[in-house]
Amino acid sequence: MTAARRLTFLYVIIALLSLAGLADAIYLTVEHITGQSVRCTIIAGCSEVLSSSYAVVGGYPLASIGALAYFTVFSLAILKLFGYRIAGLLLIPLVVVMCLVSVWLIYLQAFVIHAFCQYCLFSAVITFVLSALVFVCWRQKT
């Protein structure tokens, strides 16, 4: 596989992963706005995490901010696939911020809230993988 094809493949994976994160964030946003209780099927603790004061930032559900971030990652990855070099460069600071926020939120779940949300952890894993993939793309040549 040539370097160009490898980069194309990686940006397609980035776009697809960001759609998974977007779906997760939209689900949590809708549940938050409608006041529904999110069901944890793997671990207990979603209600504690999602009803904490940390679930809202500036009056907006944190998940909605995550949805915006994932949509932006998707858009930039698609733009990069269409040849917009700047889109690949803009992905770098975005995923760095997303990764740092994910680390902070995991810290809050573990040491402040003392409960974990499987949807939040899923989002964190997606963010960490996105960060690794964007780093690989940057190292190969954005």
DSSP file with accessible surface (Angstrom, degrees, kcal/mol):
  #  RESIDUE AA STRUCTURE BP1 BP2  ACC     N-H-->O    O-->H-N    N-H-->O    O-->H-N    TCO  KAPPA ALPHA  PHI   PSI    X-CA   Y-CA   Z-CA
    1    1 A M              0   0  152      0, 0.0     2,-0.0     0, 0.0     0, 0.0   0.000 360.0 360.0 360.0 131.1    0.0    0.0    0.0
    2    2 A T     >  -     0   0   83      1,-0.1     4,-2.3     4,-0.0     5,-0.2  -0.272 360.0-110.3 -72.8 163.5    1.4    3.4   -1.0
    3    3 A A  H  > S+     0   0   57      1,-0.2     4,-2.4     2,-0.2     5,-0.2   0.890 118.6  52.4 -62.6 -39.0    1.8    6.2    1.6
    4    4 A A  H  > S+     0   0   67      1,-0.2     4,-2.3     2,-0.2    -1,-0.2   0.911 110.7  46.9 -65.6 -41.3   -1.0    8.2   -0.1
    5    5 A R  H  > S+     0   0  175      2,-0.2     4,-2.7     1,-0.2    -1,-0.2   0.882 110.6  53.0 -67.4 -36.9   -3.4    5.2    0.0
    6    6 A R  H  X S+     0   0   99     -4,-2.3     4,-2.5     2,-0.2    -2,-0.2   0.927 110.1  47.6 -64.0 -43.4   -2.5    4.6    3.7
    7    7 A L  H  X S+     0   0   28     -4,-2.4     4,-2.5     2,-0.2     5,-0.2   0.918 111.3  51.0 -64.0 -42.0   -3.3    8.2    4.6
    8    8 A T  H  X S+     0   0   77     -4,-2.3     4,-2.1     1,-0.2    -2,-0.2   0.941 110.9  49.1 -59.5 -45.9   -6.6    8.0    2.7
    9    9 A F  H  X S+     0   0  113     -4,-2.7     4,-2.4     1,-0.2    -2,-0.2   0.923 110.5  50.7 -59.7 -44.1   -7.5    4.9    4.6
   10   10 A L  H  X S+     0   0   21     -4,-2.5     4,-2.6     1,-0.2    -1,-0.2   0.907 109.6  49.4 -64.3 -40.5   -6.6    6.5    7.9
   11   11 A Y  H  X S+     0   0    4     -4,-2.5     4,-2.4     2,-0.2    -1,-0.2   0.853 109.1  52.7 -69.4 -31.1   -8.7    9.5    7.2
   12   12 A V  H  X S+     0   0   57     -4,-2.1     4,-2.6    -5,-0.2    -2,-0.2   0.931 110.4  47.9 -65.5 -43.7  -11.6    7.3    6.3
   13   13 A I  H  X S+     0   0   51     -4,-2.4     4,-2.9     2,-0.2     5,-0.3   0.915 110.5  52.2 -62.3 -41.5  -11.2    5.5    9.6
   14   14 A I  H  X S+     0   0    0     -4,-2.6     4,-2.4     1,-0.2    -2,-0.2   0.937 110.5  48.1 -59.6 -44.9  -11.1    8.8   11.4
   15   15 A A  H  X S+     0   0    4     -4,-2.4     4,-1.6     1,-0.2    -2,-0.2   0.928 113.5  46.7 -62.6 -44.4  -14.3    9.9    9.7
   16   16 A L  H  X S+     0   0  102     -4,-2.6     4,-1.6     1,-0.2    -2,-0.2   0.915 112.4  49.3 -66.8 -42.2  -16.1    6.6   10.6
   17   17 A L  H  X S+     0   0   43     -4,-2.9     4,-2.3     1,-0.2    -1,-0.2   0.896 107.8  54.6 -63.7 -38.6  -14.9    6.7   14.2
   18   18 A S  H  X S+     0   0    0     -4,-2.4     4,-2.6    -5,-0.3    -1,-0.2   0.863 104.4  55.0 -65.7 -30.8  -16.0   10.2   14.6
   19   19 A L  H  X S+     0   0   69     -4,-1.6     4,-2.5     2,-0.2    -1,-0.2   0.887 106.4  51.0 -67.1 -36.9  -19.5    9.2   13.4
   20   20 A A  H  X S+     0   0   38     -4,-1.6     4,-2.1     2,-0.2    -2,-0.2   0.923 112.4  46.3 -64.1 -43.3  -19.6    6.6   16.2
   21   21 A G  H  X S+     0   0    0     -4,-2.3     4,-2.7     2,-0.2    -2,-0.2   0.898 111.0  53.0 -64.5 -38.2  -18.6    9.2   18.7
   22   22 A L  H  X S+     0   0   27     -4,-2.6     4,-2.9     2,-0.2     5,-0.2   0.924 108.2  49.9 -62.7 -43.8  -21.2   11.6   17.2
   23   23 A A  H  X S+     0   0   62     -4,-2.5     4,-2.5     2,-0.2    -1,-0.2   0.926 112.0  48.2 -61.2 -44.4  -24.0    8.9   17.6
   24   24 A D  H  X S+     0   0   13     -4,-2.1     4,-2.3     2,-0.2    -2,-0.2   0.942 114.2  46.0 -60.7 -46.8  -23.0    8.3   21.2
   25   25 A A  H  X S+     0   0    5     -4,-2.7     4,-2.5     1,-0.2    -2,-0.2   0.886 111.9  50.5 -68.2 -37.9  -22.9   12.1   22.0
   26   26 A I  H  X S+     0   0   82     -4,-2.9     4,-2.9     2,-0.2     5,-0.3   0.926 109.1  52.3 -65.6 -42.2  -26.3   12.7   20.2
   27   27 A Y  H  X S+     0   0   82     -4,-2.5     4,-2.5    -5,-0.2    -2,-0.2   0.949 112.6  44.6 -56.9 -48.8  -27.9    9.9   22.2
   28   28 A L  H  X S+     0   0   14     -4,-2.3     4,-2.3     1,-0.2    -1,-0.2   0.887 112.9  51.8 -66.0 -36.3  -26.7   11.3   25.4
   29   29 A T  H  X S+     0   0   17     -4,-2.5     4,-2.9     2,-0.2     5,-0.2   0.940 111.0  46.8 -64.9 -46.5  -27.7   14.8   24.4
   30   30 A V  H  X S+     0   0   72     -4,-2.9     4,-2.6     1,-0.2     6,-0.3   0.928 113.0  49.4 -62.5 -43.7  -31.2   13.7   23.5
   31   31 A E  H  X>S+     0   0   35     -4,-2.5     5,-1.5    -5,-0.3     4,-0.7   0.900 113.0  48.0 -62.8 -39.1  -31.6   11.8   26.7
   32   32 A H  H ><5S+     0   0   78     -4,-2.3     3,-0.6    -5,-0.2    -2,-0.2   0.939 113.3  46.0 -66.3 -47.1  -30.4   14.8   28.7
   33   33 A I  H 3<5S+     0   0  120     -4,-2.9    -2,-0.2     1,-0.2    -1,-0.2   0.892 115.9  45.3 -65.7 -38.5  -32.7   17.2   27.0
   34   34 A T  H 3<5S-     0   0   76     -4,-2.6    -1,-0.2    -5,-0.2    -2,-0.2   0.551 109.7-122.2 -83.4  -6.9  -35.7   15.0   27.3
   35   35 A G  T <<5 +     0   0   65     -4,-0.7    -3,-0.2    -3,-0.6    -4,-0.1   0.645  57.4 154.0  77.2  15.3  -35.0   14.2   30.9
   36   36 A Q      < -     0   0  117     -5,-1.5     2,-0.5    -6,-0.3    -1,-0.2  -0.425  47.7-116.4 -76.0 152.2  -34.8   10.4   30.3
   37   37 A S        -     0   0   82     -2,-0.1     2,-0.4     1,-0.0    -1,-0.1  -0.773  27.7-130.8 -89.3 126.2  -32.7    8.2   32.5
   38   38 A V        -     0   0   11     -2,-0.5     2,-0.5     8,-0.1     9,-0.2  -0.625  18.8-133.9 -79.7 131.1  -29.8    6.5   30.5
   39   39 A R        -     0   0  200     -2,-0.4     2,-0.5     7,-0.1    -1,-0.0  -0.750   9.3-150.3 -89.1 126.0  -29.6    2.8   31.1
   40   40 A a        +     0   0   36     -2,-0.5     5,-0.1     1,-0.1     7,-0.0  -0.834  18.6 174.5 -90.2 127.3  -26.2    1.3   31.8
   41   41 A T  S    S+     0   0  115     -2,-0.5    -1,-0.1     3,-0.1     3,-0.1   0.622  77.8  32.2-107.1 -17.6  -26.0   -2.2   30.5
   42   42 A I  S    S+     0   0  137      1,-0.4     2,-0.3     0, 0.0    -2,-0.1   0.810 128.2  10.7-106.3 -47.0  -22.3   -3.0   31.2
   43   43 A I  S    S-     0   0   62     73,-0.0    -1,-0.4     0, 0.0     3,-0.4  -0.936  73.8-118.8-131.4 156.3  -21.5   -1.0   34.3
   44   44 A A  S    S+     0   0   91     -2,-0.3    72,-0.7     1,-0.2    -3,-0.1  -0.641  79.7  70.8 -90.2 150.7  -23.6    0.9   36.8
   45   45 A G     >  +     0   0    6     -2,-0.2     4,-2.2    70,-0.2     5,-0.2   0.345  50.6 117.2 129.6  -5.3  -23.1    4.6   37.3
   46   46 A a  H  > S+     0   0    1     -3,-0.4     4,-3.2     1,-0.2     5,-0.3   0.923  80.4  51.0 -58.8 -44.2  -24.5    6.3   34.2
   47   47 A S  H  > S+     0   0   54      1,-0.2     4,-1.5    -9,-0.2    -1,-0.2   0.909 110.0  49.1 -61.6 -42.8  -27.2    8.1   36.2
   48   48 A E  H  4 S+     0   0  105      2,-0.2     4,-0.3     1,-0.2    -1,-0.2   0.918 117.1  41.4 -62.8 -43.0  -24.7    9.5   38.8
   49   49 A V  H >< S+     0   0   11     -4,-2.2     3,-1.2     1,-0.2    -2,-0.2   0.951 116.9  45.9 -69.9 -48.4  -22.3   10.7   36.1
   50   50 A L  H 3< S+     0   0   37     -4,-3.2    -1,-0.2     1,-0.3    -2,-0.2   0.662 114.8  47.5 -75.7 -15.5  -24.9   12.1   33.7
   51   51 A S  T 3< S+     0   0   98     -4,-1.5    -1,-0.3    -5,-0.3    -2,-0.2   0.398  90.7 108.5-102.1   3.8  -26.9   13.9   36.5
   52   52 A S  S X  S-     0   0   24     -3,-1.2     3,-1.7    -4,-0.3     4,-0.2  -0.266  86.1-108.7 -74.7 165.7  -23.8   15.4   38.1
   53   53 A S  G >  S+     0   0   98      1,-0.3     3,-0.9     2,-0.1    -1,-0.1   0.714 116.8  66.8 -66.6 -17.6  -23.0   19.1   37.9
   54   54 A Y  G 3  S+     0   0   97      1,-0.2    -1,-0.3    -5,-0.1    -4,-0.1   0.567  82.6  74.9 -79.7  -8.4  -20.2   18.2   35.5
   55   55 A A  G <  S+     0   0   14     -3,-1.7     7,-3.2    -6,-0.2     8,-0.4   0.537  93.9  57.3 -81.5  -5.6  -22.7   17.1   32.8
   56   56 A V  E <   -A   61   0A  57     -3,-0.9     2,-0.5     5,-0.3    -1,-0.1  -0.991  62.3-172.7-129.6 133.3  -23.6   20.7   32.0
   57   57 A V  E >  S-A   60   0A  72      3,-3.2     3,-1.9    -2,-0.4    -3,-0.1  -0.980  76.8 -17.8-127.6 117.0  -21.2   23.4   30.8
   58   58 A G  T 3  S-     0   0   73     -2,-0.5    -1,-0.1     1,-0.3    -2,-0.0   0.814 128.2 -52.6  60.4  31.4  -22.5   26.9   30.5
   59   59 A G  T 3  S+     0   0   67      1,-0.3    -1,-0.3     0, 0.0    -3,-0.0   0.405 118.8 107.7  85.8  -2.9  -26.1   25.7   30.4
   60   60 A Y  E <  S-A   57   0A 155     -3,-1.9    -3,-3.2     2,-0.0    -1,-0.3  -0.877  79.4-105.5-108.6 140.7  -25.4   23.2   27.6
   61   61 A P  E >>  -A   56   0A  16      0, 0.0     4,-1.2     0, 0.0     3,-1.0  -0.403  26.2-131.8 -59.3 133.7  -25.2   19.4   28.0
   62   62 A L  H 3> S+     0   0   41     -7,-3.2     4,-2.2     1,-0.3     3,-0.3   0.865 107.0  62.0 -55.6 -34.9  -21.6   18.4   27.9
   63   63 A A  H 3> S+     0   0   22     -8,-0.4     4,-2.5     1,-0.2    -1,-0.3   0.845  98.0  55.9 -62.5 -32.6  -22.6   15.7   25.4
   64   64 A S  H <> S+     0   0   32     -3,-1.0     4,-2.1     2,-0.2    -1,-0.2   0.880 106.8  49.5 -68.8 -34.2  -23.8   18.4   23.0
   65   65 A I  H  X S+     0   0   73     -4,-1.2     4,-2.2    -3,-0.3    -2,-0.2   0.907 110.9  50.7 -67.7 -39.0  -20.4   20.0   23.0
   66   66 A G  H  X S+     0   0   23     -4,-2.2     4,-2.9     2,-0.2    -2,-0.2   0.900 107.2  53.5 -62.9 -39.8  -19.0   16.5   22.4
   67   67 A A  H  X S+     0   0   13     -4,-2.5     4,-2.6     1,-0.2    -2,-0.2   0.921 108.6  49.5 -61.8 -42.8  -21.4   16.1   19.5
   68   68 A L  H  X S+     0   0  113     -4,-2.1     4,-2.2     2,-0.2    -1,-0.2   0.917 111.5  49.2 -61.2 -42.8  -20.1   19.3   18.0
   69   69 A A  H  X S+     0   0   17     -4,-2.2     4,-2.4     2,-0.2    -2,-0.2   0.933 112.3  46.9 -63.8 -45.9  -16.5   18.2   18.4
   70   70 A Y  H  X S+     0   0    2     -4,-2.9     4,-2.6     1,-0.2    -1,-0.2   0.894 111.4  51.5 -64.1 -39.2  -17.1   14.8   16.8
   71   71 A F  H  X S+     0   0  108     -4,-2.6     4,-2.7    -5,-0.2    -1,-0.2   0.903 109.9  50.3 -63.7 -38.2  -19.0   16.5   13.9
   72   72 A T  H  X S+     0   0   51     -4,-2.2     4,-2.8     2,-0.2     5,-0.2   0.916 109.5  50.0 -66.3 -41.6  -16.1   18.8   13.4
   73   73 A V  H  X S+     0   0    0     -4,-2.4     4,-2.6     2,-0.2     5,-0.2   0.942 112.1  48.7 -60.3 -46.2  -13.6   15.9   13.3
   74   74 A F  H  X S+     0   0   53     -4,-2.6     4,-2.4     1,-0.2    -2,-0.2   0.946 112.6  47.7 -57.7 -48.8  -15.8   14.2   10.8
   75   75 A S  H  X S+     0   0   36     -4,-2.7     4,-2.7     1,-0.2    -2,-0.2   0.916 112.9  47.6 -61.4 -44.6  -16.0   17.3    8.6
   76   76 A L  H  X S+     0   0   21     -4,-2.8     4,-2.6     2,-0.2    -1,-0.2   0.893 110.8  51.6 -65.6 -39.2  -12.3   18.0    8.7
   77   77 A A  H  X S+     0   0    0     -4,-2.6     4,-2.1    -5,-0.2    -2,-0.2   0.923 112.0  46.6 -63.7 -41.9  -11.5   14.3    7.9
   78   78 A I  H  X S+     0   0   52     -4,-2.4     4,-1.4    -5,-0.2    -2,-0.2   0.928 112.0  50.4 -65.5 -44.2  -13.8   14.5    4.9
   79   79 A L  H  <>S+     0   0   73     -4,-2.7     5,-2.3     1,-0.2     3,-0.3   0.907 109.0  52.4 -60.3 -40.1  -12.3   17.8    3.8
   80   80 A K  H ><5S+     0   0   34     -4,-2.6     3,-1.9     1,-0.2    -1,-0.2   0.909 105.3  54.8 -62.0 -40.0   -8.9   16.3    4.1
   81   81 A L  H 3<5S+     0   0   57     -4,-2.1    -1,-0.2     1,-0.3    -2,-0.2   0.809 105.1  54.5 -63.5 -27.2   -9.9   13.4    1.9
   82   82 A F  T 3<5S-     0   0  163     -4,-1.4    -1,-0.3    -3,-0.3    -2,-0.2   0.250 130.1 -94.9 -91.5  11.3  -11.0   16.0   -0.7
   83   83 A G  T < 5S+     0   0   61     -3,-1.9     2,-1.2     1,-0.2    -3,-0.2   0.510  75.6 142.7  97.1   5.6   -7.6   17.5   -0.7
   84   84 A Y    >>< -     0   0  135     -5,-2.3     3,-0.9     1,-0.2     4,-0.8  -0.680  28.9-170.2 -83.2 100.5   -7.9   20.4    1.8
   85   85 A R  H >> S+     0   0  142     -2,-1.2     4,-1.4     1,-0.3     3,-0.7   0.869  80.7  61.0 -60.1 -39.6   -4.5   20.3    3.5
   86   86 A I  H 3> S+     0   0  102      1,-0.2     4,-2.5     2,-0.2    -1,-0.3   0.827  94.7  64.5 -60.3 -30.0   -5.5   22.7    6.2
   87   87 A A  H <> S+     0   0    2     -3,-0.9     4,-1.3     1,-0.2    -1,-0.2   0.911 101.2  49.4 -61.6 -41.3   -8.2   20.4    7.4
   88   88 A G  H <X S+     0   0    0     -4,-0.8     4,-0.7    -3,-0.7    -1,-0.2   0.886 111.7  49.2 -64.4 -36.7   -5.6   17.8    8.4
   89   89 A L  H >< S+     0   0   54     -4,-1.4     3,-0.6     1,-0.2    -2,-0.2   0.868 107.8  53.5 -70.5 -36.5   -3.7   20.4   10.3
   90   90 A L  H 3X S+     0   0   85     -4,-2.5     4,-1.3     1,-0.2    -1,-0.2   0.761  98.1  65.9 -70.3 -24.4   -6.8   21.6   12.1
   91   91 A L  H 3X S+     0   0    0     -4,-1.3     4,-2.8    -5,-0.2     5,-0.3   0.853  91.0  66.2 -63.0 -32.9   -7.5   18.1   13.3
   92   92 A I  H <X S+     0   0   46     -4,-0.7     4,-2.0    -3,-0.6     5,-0.2   0.960 105.3  36.3 -60.8 -58.1   -4.4   18.1   15.4
   93   93 A P  H  > S+     0   0   71      0, 0.0     4,-2.4     0, 0.0    -1,-0.2   0.884 116.3  56.9 -65.2 -32.4   -5.3   20.8   18.0
   94   94 A L  H  X S+     0   0   38     -4,-1.3     4,-2.6     1,-0.2    -2,-0.2   0.955 110.3  41.1 -63.1 -49.6   -8.9   19.6   18.0
   95   95 A V  H  X S+     0   0    5     -4,-2.8     4,-2.6     2,-0.2    -1,-0.2   0.837 111.8  57.2 -71.9 -26.8   -8.2   16.0   18.9
   96   96 A V  H  X S+     0   0   74     -4,-2.0     4,-2.5    -5,-0.3    -1,-0.2   0.954 110.3  44.0 -63.9 -46.3   -5.5   17.1   21.4
   97   97 A V  H  X S+     0   0   85     -4,-2.4     4,-2.7     1,-0.2     5,-0.2   0.933 113.7  50.7 -63.6 -44.0   -8.2   19.2   23.2
   98   98 A M  H  X S+     0   0   17     -4,-2.6     4,-2.4     1,-0.2    -1,-0.2   0.906 110.9  49.5 -60.1 -41.3  -10.7   16.4   23.0
   99   99 A C  H  X S+     0   0   32     -4,-2.6     4,-2.4     2,-0.2    -2,-0.2   0.928 111.2  48.3 -64.8 -44.2   -8.1   14.0   24.5
  100  100 A L  H  X S+     0   0  115     -4,-2.5     4,-2.4     1,-0.2    -2,-0.2   0.906 111.5  49.9 -63.8 -41.0   -7.3   16.3   27.3
  101  101 A V  H  X S+     0   0   64     -4,-2.7     4,-2.8     2,-0.2    -1,-0.2   0.916 109.6  52.2 -63.4 -41.1  -11.0   16.8   28.1
  102  102 A S  H  X S+     0   0   12     -4,-2.4     4,-2.4    -5,-0.2    -2,-0.2   0.914 108.9  49.5 -62.2 -42.1  -11.5   13.0   28.1
  103  103 A V  H  X S+     0   0   81     -4,-2.4     4,-2.4     2,-0.2    -1,-0.2   0.933 112.1  49.0 -61.6 -44.3   -8.7   12.5   30.5
  104  104 A W  H  X S+     0   0  138     -4,-2.4     4,-2.5     1,-0.2    -2,-0.2   0.922 111.3  49.2 -60.9 -43.2  -10.2   15.2   32.8
  105  105 A L  H  X S+     0   0   46     -4,-2.8     4,-2.4     2,-0.2    -1,-0.2   0.873 109.7  50.8 -68.6 -35.1  -13.7   13.6   32.6
  106  106 A I  H  X S+     0   0   52     -4,-2.4     4,-2.6     2,-0.2     5,-0.2   0.919 109.7  51.6 -65.9 -41.1  -12.3   10.2   33.4
  107  107 A Y  H  X>S+     0   0  109     -4,-2.4     4,-3.2     1,-0.2     5,-0.5   0.939 109.9  49.3 -57.8 -47.5  -10.5   11.7   36.4
  108  108 A L  I  X>S+     0   0    5     -4,-2.5     5,-3.3     1,-0.2     4,-1.8   0.917 111.8  48.5 -59.9 -43.1  -13.8   13.3   37.5
  109  109 A Q  I  <>S+     0   0    6     -4,-2.4     6,-1.7     3,-0.2     5,-0.8   0.923 118.7  39.5 -63.1 -43.1  -15.6   10.0   37.2
  110  110 A A  I  <5S+     0   0   28     -4,-2.6    -2,-0.2     4,-0.2    -1,-0.2   0.911 131.2  19.6 -74.8 -43.4  -13.0    8.1   39.1
  111  111 A F  I  <5S+     0   0  136     -4,-3.2    -3,-0.2    -5,-0.2    -2,-0.2   0.607 132.0  28.8-111.3 -13.9  -12.1   10.5   41.9
  112  112 A V  I  <<S+     0   0   56     -4,-1.8    -3,-0.2    -5,-0.5    -4,-0.1   0.776 129.9  27.5-111.9 -53.0  -14.9   13.0   42.3
  113  113 A I  I   <S-     0   0   37     -5,-3.3    -4,-0.2     2,-0.2    -3,-0.1   0.797  85.8-147.3 -82.5 -28.9  -18.1   11.4   41.2
  114  114 A H      < +     0   0  141     -5,-0.8     2,-0.3    -6,-0.6    -4,-0.2   0.865  66.0  89.4  61.0  38.4  -17.0    7.8   42.1
  115  115 A A        -     0   0   14     -6,-1.7     2,-0.4    -7,-0.2    -1,-0.2  -0.973  64.4-139.2-156.3 154.0  -19.1    6.3   39.3
  116  116 A F        -     0   0   75    -72,-0.7     2,-0.5    -2,-0.3   -68,-0.1  -0.927   3.3-148.8-121.5 147.1  -18.5    5.5   35.7
  117  117 A C     >  -     0   0    0     -2,-0.4     4,-2.5     1,-0.1     5,-0.2  -0.964   8.7-150.0-113.0 123.7  -20.7    5.9   32.6
  118  118 A Q  H  > S+     0   0   23     -2,-0.5     4,-2.3   -75,-0.3     5,-0.1   0.849  99.1  52.2 -63.2 -33.1  -20.2    3.4   29.8
  119  119 A Y  H  > S+     0   0   45      2,-0.2     4,-2.1     1,-0.2    -1,-0.2   0.883 110.4  48.2 -70.5 -36.7  -21.2    5.9   27.2
  120  120 A C  H  > S+     0   0   29      2,-0.2     4,-2.2     1,-0.2    -2,-0.2   0.903 112.6  48.0 -68.5 -40.9  -18.7    8.4   28.5
  121  121 A L  H  X S+     0   0   49     -4,-2.5     4,-2.5     2,-0.2    -2,-0.2   0.886 109.5  53.3 -67.3 -37.5  -16.0    5.8   28.6
  122  122 A F  H  X S+     0   0   99     -4,-2.3     4,-2.4     2,-0.2    -2,-0.2   0.933 109.5  49.2 -60.5 -44.2  -16.9    4.7   25.0
  123  123 A S  H  X S+     0   0   27     -4,-2.1     4,-2.6     1,-0.2    -2,-0.2   0.909 109.7  51.6 -61.9 -41.5  -16.5    8.3   23.9
  124  124 A A  H  X S+     0   0    5     -4,-2.2     4,-2.7     2,-0.2    -2,-0.2   0.918 108.9  50.1 -63.4 -43.0  -13.1    8.5   25.7
  125  125 A V  H  X S+     0   0   86     -4,-2.5     4,-2.5     2,-0.2     5,-0.2   0.931 111.0  49.2 -61.8 -44.7  -11.9    5.4   23.9
  126  126 A I  H  X S+     0   0    6     -4,-2.4     4,-3.0     1,-0.2    -2,-0.2   0.934 111.6  49.9 -59.4 -43.6  -13.0    6.8   20.6
  127  127 A T  H  X S+     0   0    4     -4,-2.6     4,-2.5     1,-0.2    -2,-0.2   0.913 110.3  49.1 -63.2 -42.4  -11.2   10.1   21.3
  128  128 A F  H  X S+     0   0   71     -4,-2.7     4,-2.2     2,-0.2    -1,-0.2   0.913 113.3  46.9 -64.4 -41.2   -8.0    8.3   22.3
  129  129 A V  H  X S+     0   0   62     -4,-2.5     4,-2.7     2,-0.2    -2,-0.2   0.924 111.6  51.3 -66.8 -42.9   -8.0    6.2   19.1
  130  130 A L  H  X S+     0   0    0     -4,-3.0     4,-2.8    -5,-0.2     5,-0.2   0.918 109.4  51.4 -58.2 -42.6   -8.8    9.3   17.0
  131  131 A S  H  X S+     0   0   22     -4,-2.5     4,-2.3     1,-0.2    -1,-0.2   0.923 110.5  47.8 -61.0 -44.2   -5.9   11.1   18.7
  132  132 A A  H  X S+     0   0   54     -4,-2.2     4,-2.5     2,-0.2    -1,-0.2   0.924 113.2  47.9 -63.5 -43.4   -3.5    8.2   17.9
  133  133 A L  H  X S+     0   0   30     -4,-2.7     4,-2.6     2,-0.2    -2,-0.2   0.910 111.5  49.2 -66.3 -41.6   -4.7    8.0   14.3
  134  134 A V  H  X S+     0   0    5     -4,-2.8     4,-2.7     2,-0.2    -1,-0.2   0.913 111.0  51.4 -64.5 -38.7   -4.4   11.8   13.8
  135  135 A F  H  X S+     0   0  116     -4,-2.3     4,-2.6    -5,-0.2    -2,-0.2   0.930 109.4  49.7 -62.2 -43.8   -0.9   11.6   15.2
  136  136 A V  H  X S+     0   0   57     -4,-2.5     4,-2.1     1,-0.2    -2,-0.2   0.922 111.7  48.9 -61.4 -43.9    0.0    8.8   12.8
  137  137 A C  H  X S+     0   0    0     -4,-2.6     4,-2.2     1,-0.2    -2,-0.2   0.922 111.2  49.8 -61.5 -42.9   -1.3   10.9    9.9
  138  138 A W  H  < S+     0   0  123     -4,-2.7     4,-0.5     1,-0.2    -2,-0.2   0.910 110.9  49.6 -62.6 -42.1    0.7   13.9   11.1
  139  139 A R  H  < S+     0   0  174     -4,-2.6    -1,-0.2     1,-0.2    -2,-0.2   0.844 113.1  46.6 -66.3 -33.7    3.9   11.8   11.4
  140  140 A Q  H  < S-     0   0   73     -4,-2.1    -1,-0.2    -5,-0.2    -2,-0.2   0.815 134.1 -74.4 -78.0 -34.3    3.3   10.3    7.9
  141  141 A K     <        0   0  151     -4,-2.2    -2,-0.2    -5,-0.2    -3,-0.1   0.128 360.0 360.0 138.0 112.7    2.6   13.8    6.4
  142  142 A T              0   0   18     -4,-0.5    -4,-0.1    -2,-0.0   -54,-0.1   0.678 360.0 360.0 -76.0 360.0   -0.5   15.8    6.7
